[in-house]
Amino acid sequence: MPSARAYERLITELAGEVGVRSAVSWAHAVALVEHATGHRLVDCSNGTGPDHTRRALEALSAAHPALESFADPQVAPLWERPISQAGWDRIAQLWGLVPIADGRHRLDGYRLGDAYQALSADARRSRALCQTPPWVAELLLELSVEPALDDVGADRIRMIDPSCGTGHILLAAFHRIRAHRPRGRAPRTAVTMERSLERALEAVHGVDLDGYAAALARYRLLATTAGVLRRPISAVPAAWPVQVASADSLLSTDEPLLRPGSYHAVVGNPPYITVRDPQLREEVRRAYPEVCSGKYSLALPFTVLMTRLARPGGTIAQLTANSFMKREFGRKFIEEYLTKLDLTWVIDTSGAYIPGHGTPTLIMVHKAQLPQGDTVITIRGNRGEPHVPADPSQGLVWRAIEEAVHQRLAMDRLRRGMEEHLREQASKDETDIA
């Protein structure tokens, strides 16, 4: 597999011909077209070269209303800057070393999402794009979406990731909601399968500042849906919603997906950066005065935003930086804001190896309501990984975290089951006496 330096070198070489933004756009579009045509998600004649890439991307943008932005030069700058055959060959050479296609059974496009992060230094640095590994996303969803599914069911649940990037968390939530079967597995038919796909698309919402990342998240949701249906993307009904928008989640006042009090679960891996632009920094400070103190991290106003988006009693789960626990800017957040939340879980993940996350992190889960008790479940770290694990999801620290979470959830389920049984028994005894 190519190193991070290989991606940087490719963009540097292409930038001399078409500029940095168009270089990133061309490099990723070639991979996107390879994914779409290789899985027969879009109808485009076989071919190679710059013209074929543009024709295929144009066909993709016309395949479904949710993909129209791929034809927008502001989203995909390759439309404004043609590339030479030699430049295209250099891109194809890289993708010849990197597997882009998904497996036979699920077209999640995880490699496409990771590829965009690797190619775009601007997305990583200026917009803090950092993909959430699927195994981290699953734990976040287990602590938020799963209890919401138990409470309201798959037909009613609504979740959002307000910093969704290319959609890693959205895809994991989509599958979890699609596969949800209350009280056992229902018979699998074409009708129930299609309804499960439609309801999962209805349930999942995302917003990101990066227009191309948002477009890619929409593509991944549609590709996954089309893959389950075993049809091209054009066969996915246009009426089925694909609810991912490009907007500034912290400051937007007119994006419908950011309406407060709309979601049963709000899940994310928000940016941890400090804002360098003085004007923007003060604008965010004015919008979130309850937490923006000193040289604040964006993680804190995102916590406020995520809480606002949740319905009363809704669950907010996030992988976030733990810097607020150690620096002066976090004092106001801890003493004045956090005390008003129903904090339920604090999990130290700073010792776990999470690729792309150099900043020490924690998982924090709370409910959008005043504190309901005096107990917060904590998982504290003792030591980090003894070495970088070959498979990060199987690292000793991460496995210990997962085991501790699962043990506690199992204990809580047992306790609730016993309490329900005792209530039913007490009611039965009262009926017998009467």
N, C-alpha and C positions, 0 to 999 in steps of 0.2 A: 504493500500500500504506500502511496506517496506521502511524504512528510508535509507538515504545514508549509515548510519552505518551498515545496514544489508548487503549491497553489499560488503562493506569493510571487514566485518567479514567473509563472504563466501570466498573471495579471500585469506584472511589470513589462514583460515582453510585448503583450498585446496593447498596452496603454500607449506605447510609442506610435501605434498605428491609428487607434480609435479613441484614445482617452480612457481613463480609469473606469468611469461609470459604464461606458459601452463595452469595455473589456469584460467586466463582471457579468453584464447582461448577456453578451455573446457566449461566454464560457458556460454559464448556467443554462441558457436556452438550449444549447446542444445536448446537455444531459437531460433536460426536461423532454425534449422531442424524442430522444432515444427511449426514455421511459414510456412515453405515451404511445409511440408507434410500436415499440417492442412488445407491449402488452395489448396491442390492438385496441387501444382506447380511443383512437382518432383515425379517421380514414384519410390516409395520405399516401400517395404512390411512393414506392421505394426510391431511395436516392441518397446522395451525400452532397456535402458542400454548402456554402452560405445560402444559396437560393432555396435549396431543399429545406433548410432549417427555418427560413422565413415562411415558406409555404405551409410547413407543418404547424408552425406557431400560429399562423393566421387561421388554419383549419381548427386548431384547438380553441382559439378565442371565439370562433363561431359555433362550437359544439354545444355550448350551454351559456345562458345569460350570465351566470356567475363568473365566467372566464373571460368576459369581454375586455377586461383591463389588460390582458396580455397583448392586445393590439394598441395600447396607449403608449406613445413614446415617453411619457413622463414616468410610466411604470417600467417599461422595457425599452431602454435607450437604444437598443440595437437597431430599431427602426430608423434612427436618424444617422447612424454611422455604419455604412457597409464595411465588411471585413474582407480581406483578400483570401484566396484559396489557401495560401501558405499559413495565414493566421488560423483559418478554420482547421487545417490539418494539425496544427500544433495543439489545438483544443482537443480534437479527436484522439490525439496521441495520449493525452492525460486520461481521458475517460476509458481508453483501452486498458488502462492499469487499474481502474476503480470500478467495482461492480455497482451499477446504478439500478438494475432491474430488481424487483422484489421477488419473493418466492411465488410458488404456483397458487397458493391459497389465499394470501392477503396482500393487497396492493397498497401498503401504507405510505410508501414514499419516504421512509425515514432517511435513507441515504441522500435523497434529493434535498431534504431540509438541512442535513449536516453539511452537504456540499456548498450550499449558499453561504452558510456561516464561514466555512473555510475560505471561500473565494473573496468575500467582501470585508475588507478591513474597516471600511467606513461603517458598515452595519454593526460590526463588533464594537468599535470604539465610540462612535457618535451616538448610535441608537441602542447600544448595550445588548445586541442580539446574542443570546447564549442559550442554545437548545437544552431542554430538560430531558435527560436520558429516560427512555421508556420505563425502566424499573423504578426510577424516582417518581415519575408521574403516576405509576400504579399505586404507590404507597400514599401519595397525596389524595388520590381518588378514593382509596379505601377508607380514608379518614373523613371524607367529605361527601362525595357523590353517592357512595354506597349507603350510608345512613339515610340520605335524602331519598334514594330509591325505595328504601324500606318504608319511609314515612308517606310519600306521596305517589309512588309508582312511576313506571317508565313513561306513561302517557302524559303526565303532568309536570315532570321534573324539568327545570331550566337551570343550566349551568353556564358560566362564562369564565374565560381566561382573558383579562383585560390587557395582558402583555404577551399575546399568544405566539409571537414569532411566526415560524413556518408551520406551527400546529401540532407539535409533539403531544402536548397535553390534550388538545382537542381530539386527536385521533384515538388516544387511549380512552377518553371519556365516551366517544362515539361507540367503540366496541363494547364497553361495559354496559352502556344503556341499551344498545341493540340486543345484547345477549341476555338481558335481565329476564328471568322467568320467575314470577312469584309463585311460591308453593309448588315448586317442582317444574320440570320442563314441559312446556306445552307442545302438542304435536306440530311438527314442522311441515308447513305447506307453503305454496307459492304466495298465497295471500298473506299469511302471517309473516313470512320473510320480508315481503315488500313493506308491510306496515311497520315492522321493526326497523327497517332502514329509514323510512320516512320519519318515524317518531324520534329516532336518534338524531337526524338532521334538525328536526324541530327543537330538540333539547339543547344542542351544542351551539354556543356563541363565542366569538372571539373578536378582539380588536388589537391592532398593532399600528405603531407609528410608521413602519416601513411598508410602503405600498406593495412592493414586490413580494415581501414575506407574506403579507395578507393574501395576495393573489395565489401564491403557492399553497397556502393553507387551504384555500377554497378548492384548488385543483386536487390536493391530496384527499379531501373529504369526498369529492366526486369520483376520483379514481377508485377509492375504496368501495364506494357504493356500486359503481359500475362493475368492479371486479366480483363482488358478491352476486350481482345479477347476471354476470357473464355476458355483458353487453357493452357496446361502446358508450362513451360519455354522452353522446347525443341521444341515447335511448333513455337516459335518466330524465324523468318528467321535469319540465321547467318549473312546474308548480311546487316541487319539493324545495324547501328553503335551504340555502347555503349561507349561513349567517355569520360571516366574517367581514369586518370592515377595517378600512385604513383610517385612523384618526389618532389624535393626541389624547389618549385616555385621561390624562390628568387634567387637561385644560378644555377639552371639547365641551360645548354646551348644547350642541344640536345633533349629536349622533344618537339615533334611537336605541342602539344596543346598550348605551350607557345610562339608561334611565334608572334612577335610584330605586331600590326596593323591588327589583325584578327577579332575583335569582335565589333558588334554594341552596345552591352551592357556588362559591366563587373560589377558583383555584388558579394558582399562578406561581411563576418564578420571576418576580418583577426585577427590573434593573436596579443594581446596587450603586451605580455611579453617582458622583456629585456633578451638578450642572456647572459647566465652565462658563457659559454665556451669562454675563451679569443680568441682562434684562430678563432672560428666561428664568433664571434662578429666582429673581424677585417676584416674577409673575406666579410661579409655583408657590412661593412663600406666602403670597397674599391669598392664594386659593386654599391653602392648608395651614393656617396659622397655628392650629392646635398642636402640630408636631414639627414644624420647620423651624429649628433653632440652630444658630451658628452655621457651620459648614455641613449641612444635613445631607444624608444619603437619600436618593429617590425612593429607596425601599420604604421609608416612613410615610410619605404622602400616598404611596401606593397602598399601604395598609389601610389608610383612611378611605381611599377610593373603593377598595374591595369591600370594606364594611358597609359603605353607603349603597353599593350595588346589591347587597344581600337583602332578602326579605327579612322581616322580624323573626329572629330565631334561626335564620339561615346560617350555614357553616362556611367559614373562610379558612382555607388551608394554603399555606405558601411555603416554598423554600426560599429563604431570604438570608441576607447577610447578618451576622451576629455583631457587627461593629457597633450598633446602637447600645449594646450591653457594656461596652468598654470605653466609649468616648463621650465627651461632654455633650455633643449634640443629641445624644439619646436620652439625657436626663428628663427633659420635658415629656418625651414620648412615654417613658416608663412611669413617671410619677403622676402625670396628669391625664394621659390618654389611655394607656394600657389598663389602668385600674378600673376603668369604666366598661371594659369588655369582659365577656364570659369566656375567659381563657381556659382551654381544656387540655391542650397538649403543648409541651415544649420539648423538642427532640434535638439533642446536640449531634449535628452531622459534620462538625468541623474536622473530625478525624477520618471520615470516610473519603475514599478517592472517587470524586465525581468529575469526569473528564470535562475540561473547559471551565471549571469553577475553581479558580485559584483563590478566591476570597473565602475565608472561613464562613460556614453557613450553619443554619439551624432550620428545622421545620417547626412552624408555629401554627396552631389551629385554635380558632376561637369562634364563638357564635355572636351574631348580631343582636345582642341583648345585654342587659345588665348582668353582673355576676350572679349565678344561681347557687353558689356554694363556696366553700373555702378550700377546695381541692383542685390542684392542677397536676396532671400526670406528666412526669418528667422522665426522660431517658438521658442520663448523663454519660459523657464520654470519659473513659479512663486513659486510653492511649490510641494512637493512630495506627494506620496500616504498617506492618513491619516492612513491606515492600509494595511496589506498585503491582496490583493484581492484573493478571492477563485478561481476566473478565471482570470489569469493575462491579458488575451486579453480584458477583460471588466473592467480593472482598470480605475479609474477616469482620471488619467494622460494620459494613452495611448489612451483612447477614445477621450480626448480633442485634442491630437496630430492628430489622424486620422481625426477628424472632421475639424480641421484647414487645413490639407492637401487637403481633398476632396473639401472644399469650395474654396480654391485657384485654384485647378485644374478645377473646374466647371467654375469659373470666367474667367480663361484663355481660356477655350474652347468657352465660349460665346463671348469673345472678338475676338478670331480668326474667329469665324463664322460670326460675324458682319462685320469684316474687309473684309472677302471674299465676303460677300454679297454686300458691297459697291463697291468693285472692279468690280464685275460682273455687277452691275447696271451702273457704270461709263462706262464700255465697251459697254453696250447696248445703253446708251445714245449717245456715240460717233458714233455707227453704225447707229442709227436713224437719226442723223444730216447729216451723209454722204449720 
